Amino acid sequence: MNPQIRRRHFLSMVGIGALGTTALAACSDGDAGDEPADGPVDLRMTVWTASEDHLALFQEIADAYIADHPDEVSSVTFETIPFEDYTTNLTTQLAGGNAPDLAWIFESNAPEFVSSGALVDVRETLSGTEGYDFEDVGESALELWEDGDALYAYPFSNSPFVMFVNTDRLAAASQPNPAELVASDGWTYDAARDISAASVAALGGAGLVVRDFDYMNWTNLASVWGGWDAEPWSADGTTCEFDSPEMVAALEWFQDAVFVKNAIPGPGTSADFFAGDTTMTITQISRASSLDGSFNWDIVPLPAGPTQQENIVGQAGVGVLAAGANTQAAANFLAFFTNPENSASLSLYFPPPRESLLNPQTLAAGNPLFSEAQLDIVVDSISGATTKPSHANFAQVDTTARGALDAMWSADADVAAVAADVCEAIQPLLEG
């Protein structure tokens, strides 16, 4: 596919269908180094975090780079785009000729960005930067962002999904501690469901929450259906597997936990584990920054399903936009932002892909909220983990599947029939 068609296809896939020549041209291909270095430039990076702690750390790293490179970069601005609208907003900026220099990218959209020509190849810049130690970056962490020998983003965050539990609520509801069930091989989704339901019956509030799912972001249910060895589509991405016996069983379990057992809040119910009135939540460790010490908590691995226990990671990459005005300066800053020293600092919130840093001792230095034993769980949850679903046509598949799944979230839904409808809806999109 030639570059112009790839750009049109990409922007169409992510919902920016009516484009003029100017917008498409803004997404030009190229390696870092295309533009001339003509004095210090202002860089802009889009992110989806609004955490003041995260942004302060980013700015601290940027300020250090600016101090050492005053002739190359005069400022770095970190622009927060809300998580829910992030990719749509980013691609709108691309289509409007207002591309940032660097951008965070979800793992789910990685194949689209990598194949579109929207990003520049940063491998040479990263591997050629003195002291970068590129070989320290785990090969498996890079796979989603590579195309042949080219590398189109750095996977700065490899955050595992774990279960946070409110141990105060467990004690108040006279429920077993999941950590003890882990030790006795009794930590299963059924156990999590039953404990959650009992705590709600005793205390009110919410039981088990799959954070950020909200009956919309269905890919977060990968943290559940992995226990049933289910996948939404085949490994090559061409065949829908929502109607597989494994997926139907996983979705039937989930629907039962919501509408029969009252273990999981139903649609339209607001529940926030970090507010203290929820018993447990499946989320990533970067969310720990929301803990305020108002209740006692612990983390345990994801429970086992009837087939297996599967670890899931959400990955985030940061890439240099080909349509940005300062690609080489942006790539150079990316090399500094993710060098060994700054990766160690970023590990405060984002588990790094660098193998030398992926151990409890290093993570403990940057994660004072976690005990070393808890960080053992974090490291174990990353090793050999499956990455959340991604697809080369993810934007359209995501929207279509979300709409088809709406019929699933009611008490009288026929799970198998809805799953079949999901496959009927997305199969043409999977085939491209």
C-alpha positions as CSV (number, residue, x, y, z in Angstrom):
1,M,0.0,0.0,0.0
2,N,1.5,3.3,-1.0
3,P,2.0,6.0,1.7
4,Q,-0.9,8.2,0.6
5,I,-3.4,5.4,0.6
6,R,-2.0,4.2,4.0
7,R,-2.6,7.6,5.5
8,R,-6.1,7.9,4.1
9,H,-6.9,4.4,5.3
10,F,-5.6,5.1,8.8
11,L,-7.4,8.4,9.3
12,S,-10.6,6.8,8.0
13,M,-10.2,3.9,10.4
14,V,-9.8,6.2,13.4
15,G,-12.9,8.1,12.4
16,I,-11.5,11.0,10.4
17,G,-13.0,10.0,7.1
18,A,-13.6,13.3,5.2
19,L,-10.1,14.6,4.6
20,G,-8.6,16.9,2.2
21,T,-5.2,16.7,0.6
22,T,-3.7,19.1,3.1
23,A,-4.7,16.9,6.1
24,L,-3.4,13.8,4.4
25,A,-0.1,15.5,3.5
26,A,0.3,16.5,7.2
27,C,0.8,12.8,8.0
28,S,4.0,12.5,6.0
29,D,6.3,9.5,6.3
30,G,9.9,9.9,7.2
31,D,12.7,9.1,9.6
32,A,13.6,11.4,12.4
33,G,16.0,13.9,11.0
34,D,14.0,15.2,8.0
35,E,13.7,18.8,9.2
36,P,16.6,21.2,9.5
37,A,17.7,22.1,13.0
38,D,17.3,25.9,12.9
39,G,17.5,27.2,16.5
40,P,15.7,26.1,19.6
41,V,12.2,24.7,19.1
42,D,9.1,24.3,21.2
43,L,8.0,20.7,21.6
44,R,4.5,19.4,22.5
45,M,3.7,15.9,23.7
46,T,0.1,14.7,24.2
47,V,-0.6,12.4,27.1
48,W,-3.8,11.1,28.7
49,T,-2.7,11.5,32.3
50,A,-3.9,14.5,34.3
51,S,-2.0,13.5,37.4
52,E,-0.1,16.5,38.9
53,D,2.6,14.1,40.1
54,H,3.0,12.5,36.6
55,L,3.1,15.9,34.9
56,A,5.6,17.3,37.4
57,L,8.0,14.4,36.8
58,F,7.7,14.8,33.0
59,Q,8.4,18.6,33.3
60,E,11.4,17.9,35.6
61,I,12.9,15.6,33.0
62,A,12.1,18.1,30.2
63,D,13.6,21.0,32.2
64,A,16.8,19.0,32.6
65,Y,17.0,18.4,28.9
66,I,16.4,22.0,28.0
67,A,19.1,23.1,30.4
68,D,21.6,20.8,28.6
69,H,20.3,21.6,25.1
70,P,19.4,25.3,25.0
71,D,20.3,25.6,21.4
72,E,17.9,22.7,20.4
73,V,14.8,22.9,22.6
74,S,13.4,26.0,24.3
75,S,10.3,24.4,25.9
76,V,8.4,21.1,26.2
77,T,4.6,21.3,26.8
78,F,2.7,18.2,28.0
79,E,-0.9,18.4,26.8
80,T,-3.4,16.3,28.6
81,I,-6.2,14.9,26.5
82,P,-8.9,13.0,28.5
83,F,-8.5,9.2,28.4
84,E,-11.9,8.6,27.0
85,D,-11.4,10.8,23.9
86,Y,-7.7,10.5,23.5
87,T,-7.2,8.8,20.2
88,T,-10.1,10.6,18.5
89,N,-8.8,13.9,19.7
90,L,-5.2,13.1,18.6
91,T,-6.3,12.0,15.2
92,T,-8.4,15.1,14.9
93,Q,-5.3,17.2,15.6
94,L,-3.5,15.2,12.9
95,A,-6.3,15.8,10.4
96,G,-6.4,19.5,11.3
97,G,-2.7,20.0,10.6
98,N,-2.1,20.5,14.4
99,A,0.0,17.5,15.0
100,P,2.0,17.3,18.3
101,D,5.6,16.5,18.1
102,L,5.3,13.4,20.4
103,A,2.3,11.4,21.5
104,W,1.3,8.6,23.8
105,I,-0.4,5.8,22.0
106,F,-2.6,3.0,23.3
107,E,-1.5,-0.6,22.7
108,S,-4.9,-1.2,21.1
109,N,-4.2,1.4,18.4
110,A,-0.5,0.4,17.9
111,P,-1.0,-1.6,14.7
112,E,-2.9,1.3,13.1
113,F,-0.3,3.9,13.9
114,V,2.6,1.6,13.1
115,S,1.2,0.8,9.6
116,S,-0.1,4.2,8.8
117,G,3.0,6.2,8.3
118,A,1.9,8.6,11.0
119,L,5.0,7.9,13.1
120,V,8.7,8.2,12.3
121,D,11.2,5.4,12.8
122,V,13.1,6.2,16.0
123,R,15.3,3.1,16.3
124,E,18.4,4.7,14.9
125,T,18.1,7.7,17.2
126,L,17.5,5.6,20.3
127,S,20.1,2.9,19.7
128,G,22.6,5.5,18.6
129,T,22.3,7.8,21.6
130,E,25.4,7.5,23.9
131,G,24.5,5.7,27.1
132,Y,21.0,4.7,26.0
133,D,21.7,1.0,26.3
134,F,19.1,0.0,23.8
135,E,19.8,-3.7,24.3
136,D,18.4,-3.4,27.8
137,V,14.9,-2.9,26.4
138,G,13.1,-6.2,26.3
139,E,12.5,-7.5,22.8
140,S,9.0,-8.7,23.5
141,A,8.0,-5.3,24.7
142,L,9.1,-3.8,21.4
143,E,7.2,-6.2,19.1
144,L,3.9,-4.3,19.0
145,W,5.7,-1.2,17.8
146,E,8.0,-2.7,15.2
147,D,7.6,-3.1,11.4
148,G,10.6,-4.9,10.0
149,D,13.7,-3.2,11.3
150,A,11.8,0.0,12.0
151,L,10.7,1.0,15.5
152,Y,7.8,3.5,15.7
153,A,7.4,4.0,19.4
154,Y,9.0,3.3,22.7
155,P,6.8,1.2,25.1
156,F,7.4,3.3,28.2
157,S,4.7,1.7,30.3
158,N,4.1,-2.0,30.7
159,S,1.5,-1.9,33.4
160,P,0.0,-5.2,34.6
161,F,-3.5,-5.6,35.7
162,V,-3.8,-6.7,39.3
163,M,-6.5,-6.9,41.9
164,F,-6.5,-4.1,44.5
165,V,-8.5,-5.1,47.6
166,N,-9.8,-2.9,50.4
167,T,-8.8,-5.0,53.4
168,D,-10.9,-2.9,55.8
169,R,-14.1,-3.8,53.9
170,L,-13.1,-7.5,53.9
171,A,-12.6,-7.5,57.7
172,A,-15.8,-5.5,58.3
173,A,-17.7,-8.0,56.2
174,S,-16.0,-11.0,57.8
175,Q,-14.7,-12.2,54.4
176,P,-11.4,-14.0,53.7
177,N,-8.4,-12.1,52.6
178,P,-7.6,-12.9,48.9
179,A,-3.8,-13.0,49.8
180,E,-4.6,-16.1,52.0
181,L,-6.6,-17.6,49.1
182,V,-3.6,-17.1,46.8
183,A,-1.4,-19.0,49.2
184,S,-3.9,-21.9,49.3
185,D,-4.5,-21.9,45.5
186,G,-8.1,-20.8,46.2
187,W,-8.0,-17.4,44.5
188,T,-10.4,-17.8,41.6
189,Y,-13.0,-15.6,39.9
190,D,-15.7,-17.5,41.7
191,A,-14.1,-16.6,45.0
192,A,-13.7,-13.0,44.0
193,R,-17.3,-12.9,43.0
194,D,-18.6,-14.5,46.2
195,I,-16.5,-12.3,48.5
196,S,-17.6,-9.2,46.6
197,A,-21.3,-10.1,46.8
198,A,-21.1,-10.9,50.5
199,S,-19.4,-7.6,51.2
200,V,-22.0,-5.6,49.3
201,A,-24.8,-7.5,51.2
202,A,-23.1,-6.6,54.5
203,L,-21.8,-3.1,53.9
204,G,-23.4,-1.7,50.8
205,G,-21.2,0.1,48.3
206,A,-19.8,-1.9,45.4
207,G,-18.1,-5.3,45.2
208,L,-15.8,-6.0,42.2
209,V,-15.2,-3.3,39.7
210,V,-13.3,-3.7,36.4
211,R,-11.9,-0.2,36.4
212,D,-12.4,1.9,33.2
213,F,-14.7,-0.8,31.7
214,D,-17.9,1.2,32.4
215,Y,-19.8,-1.1,29.9
216,M,-18.0,0.7,27.1
217,N,-14.3,-0.1,27.1
218,W,-14.9,-3.8,26.6
219,T,-11.2,-4.6,26.0
220,N,-10.6,-4.2,29.7
221,L,-12.6,-7.4,30.2
222,A,-9.5,-9.2,28.8
223,S,-8.5,-9.2,32.5
224,V,-11.4,-11.5,33.1
225,W,-11.9,-13.6,30.0
226,G,-8.2,-14.7,30.1
227,G,-9.2,-17.0,32.9
228,W,-11.4,-18.9,30.4
229,D,-8.6,-18.9,27.8
230,A,-10.8,-16.7,25.6
231,E,-9.8,-14.2,22.9
232,P,-11.9,-11.8,20.9
233,W,-10.3,-12.8,17.6
234,S,-7.8,-15.3,16.2
235,A,-4.1,-14.7,16.6
236,D,-3.8,-13.4,13.0
237,G,-6.7,-11.0,13.6
238,T,-8.9,-12.3,10.8
239,T,-11.5,-14.5,12.5
240,C,-13.9,-13.4,15.3
241,E,-13.9,-15.6,18.4
242,F,-16.5,-13.8,20.4
243,D,-18.9,-16.7,19.8
244,S,-16.4,-19.3,21.0
245,P,-17.5,-21.6,23.9
246,E,-14.7,-20.1,26.0
247,M,-15.7,-16.5,25.4
248,V,-19.4,-17.2,25.9
249,A,-18.7,-19.0,29.2
250,A,-16.6,-16.0,30.4
251,L,-19.3,-13.5,29.4
252,E,-22.0,-15.6,31.0
253,W,-20.0,-15.6,34.3
254,F,-19.7,-11.9,34.1
255,Q,-23.4,-11.3,33.4
256,D,-24.3,-13.6,36.3
257,A,-22.0,-11.7,38.6
258,V,-23.7,-8.5,37.7
259,F,-27.4,-9.3,37.4
260,V,-27.8,-12.3,39.7
261,K,-25.1,-12.3,42.3
262,N,-24.9,-8.4,42.7
263,A,-21.1,-8.8,42.9
264,I,-20.3,-6.3,40.1
265,P,-22.1,-2.9,39.8
266,G,-24.5,-2.8,36.8
267,P,-24.6,-0.3,34.0
268,G,-24.9,3.3,35.1
269,T,-23.6,2.7,38.6
270,S,-20.7,4.9,39.6
271,A,-18.2,3.1,41.9
272,D,-14.6,4.2,42.6
273,F,-12.4,1.8,44.6
274,F,-10.1,4.7,45.6
275,A,-13.0,6.5,47.3
276,G,-13.1,3.6,49.8
277,D,-16.6,2.1,49.2
278,T,-15.6,-0.7,46.8
279,T,-14.3,-4.0,47.9
280,M,-11.9,-4.8,45.0
281,T,-11.0,-3.5,41.6
282,I,-9.0,-4.8,38.7
283,T,-6.8,-2.1,37.5
284,Q,-3.1,-1.2,36.8
285,I,-0.6,-0.2,39.4
286,S,-0.2,3.3,37.9
287,R,-3.6,3.9,39.5
288,A,-2.1,3.6,42.9
289,S,-1.3,7.3,42.8
290,S,-5.0,7.7,43.7
291,L,-4.6,6.0,47.1
292,D,-4.8,8.6,49.9
293,G,-4.2,6.4,53.0
294,S,-7.8,6.6,54.1
295,F,-8.2,2.8,54.1
296,N,-6.0,-0.3,54.2
297,W,-5.4,-2.1,51.0
298,D,-3.4,-4.8,49.3
299,I,-2.8,-6.2,45.8
300,V,-3.1,-9.8,44.6
301,P,-2.7,-11.3,41.2
302,L,-5.6,-11.7,38.8
303,P,-7.7,-14.7,39.9
304,A,-7.7,-18.0,38.1
305,G,-10.7,-18.9,35.9
306,P,-11.9,-22.4,35.2
307,T,-9.1,-22.9,32.6
308,Q,-6.1,-20.9,33.7
309,Q,-4.7,-17.9,35.5
310,E,-3.6,-15.4,32.9
311,N,-1.7,-12.1,33.5
312,I,-2.6,-9.1,31.3
313,V,-0.6,-6.0,30.7
314,G,-1.7,-2.7,29.2
315,Q,1.1,-1.1,27.2
316,A,1.6,2.5,26.2
317,G,4.0,3.8,23.7
318,V,5.4,7.2,23.0
319,G,6.2,8.1,19.4
320,V,7.3,11.0,17.2
321,L,4.6,12.2,14.8
322,A,5.8,12.4,11.2
323,A,3.5,15.4,10.7
324,G,5.2,17.3,13.6
325,A,7.4,20.2,12.8
326,N,10.4,19.1,14.7
327,T,10.9,15.4,14.2
328,Q,14.6,15.1,14.9
329,A,14.4,17.4,18.0
330,A,11.5,15.3,19.2
331,A,13.3,12.0,18.7
332,N,16.3,13.3,20.5
333,F,14.1,14.4,23.4
334,L,12.5,10.9,23.4
335,A,16.0,9.4,23.7
336,F,16.6,11.5,26.8
337,F,13.1,11.0,28.2
338,T,13.5,7.2,28.1
339,N,17.3,6.8,28.9
340,P,18.2,4.5,31.8
341,E,18.2,7.2,34.4
342,N,14.9,8.7,33.4
343,S,13.3,5.3,32.9
344,A,14.2,4.6,36.5
345,S,12.4,7.9,37.5
346,L,9.4,7.1,35.3
347,S,9.2,3.6,37.0
348,L,7.7,5.5,39.9
349,Y,4.4,5.3,38.0
350,F,5.0,3.3,34.8
351,P,6.6,-0.2,34.9
352,P,9.5,0.1,32.4
353,P,10.5,-2.2,29.5
354,R,14.1,-2.2,30.6
355,E,15.1,-5.6,31.9
356,S,17.7,-4.1,34.3
357,L,14.9,-2.1,36.0
358,L,12.2,-4.8,36.1
359,N,12.8,-6.1,39.6
360,P,11.2,-5.4,43.0
361,Q,14.3,-3.6,44.4
362,T,14.3,-1.0,41.6
363,L,10.5,-0.6,41.6
364,A,10.5,-0.3,45.4
365,A,12.8,2.7,45.1
366,G,10.2,4.5,43.0
367,N,7.0,3.0,44.4
368,P,6.9,3.8,48.2
369,L,3.3,2.9,48.4
370,F,4.1,-0.8,47.6
371,S,5.9,-3.2,49.8
372,E,8.6,-5.4,48.3
373,A,6.3,-8.4,48.5
374,Q,3.6,-6.5,46.6
375,L,6.2,-5.5,44.0
376,D,7.1,-9.2,43.6
377,I,3.5,-9.6,42.5
378,V,3.8,-6.7,40.1
379,V,7.0,-8.2,38.5
380,D,5.4,-11.7,38.3
381,S,2.3,-10.2,36.7
382,I,4.4,-8.7,33.9
383,S,6.5,-11.8,33.1
384,G,4.9,-13.8,30.3
385,A,1.8,-11.6,30.3
386,T,-0.6,-11.2,27.4
387,T,-1.1,-7.7,26.1
388,K,-4.6,-6.3,25.8
389,P,-6.3,-6.8,22.4
390,S,-5.0,-4.8,19.5
391,H,-5.9,-4.9,15.8
392,A,-4.8,-3.1,12.6
393,N,-8.4,-1.9,12.2
394,F,-9.0,-1.4,15.9
395,A,-10.9,1.9,15.8
396,Q,-13.7,0.5,13.7
397,V,-13.7,-2.9,15.3
398,D,-13.9,-1.2,18.8
399,T,-16.8,1.0,17.9
400,T,-18.8,-1.7,16.2
401,A,-18.2,-4.3,18.9
402,R,-19.1,-1.8,21.6
403,G,-22.4,-1.2,19.9
404,A,-23.1,-4.9,19.4
405,L,-22.3,-5.6,23.0
406,D,-24.8,-3.2,24.4
407,A,-27.5,-5.9,24.1
408,M,-25.3,-8.0,26.5
409,W,-25.7,-5.7,29.5
410,S,-29.2,-6.5,30.6
411,A,-30.5,-9.1,33.0
412,D,-32.4,-11.1,30.3
413,A,-29.8,-11.0,27.6
414,D,-29.1,-14.2,25.7
415,V,-25.3,-14.2,26.0
416,A,-24.6,-16.7,23.2
417,A,-26.9,-15.0,20.8
418,V,-25.4,-11.5,21.5
419,A,-21.9,-13.0,21.1
420,A,-22.9,-14.4,17.7
421,D,-24.3,-11.0,16.7
422,V,-21.0,-9.4,17.7
423,C,-19.1,-11.7,15.4
424,E,-21.5,-11.0,12.6
425,A,-20.9,-7.3,13.0
426,I,-17.1,-7.2,13.3
427,Q,-16.1,-10.1,11.0
428,P,-16.0,-8.0,7.9
429,L,-13.9,-5.4,9.7
430,L,-11.5,-8.0,10.9
431,E,-11.0,-9.2,7.3
432,G,-10.2,-5.6,6.3
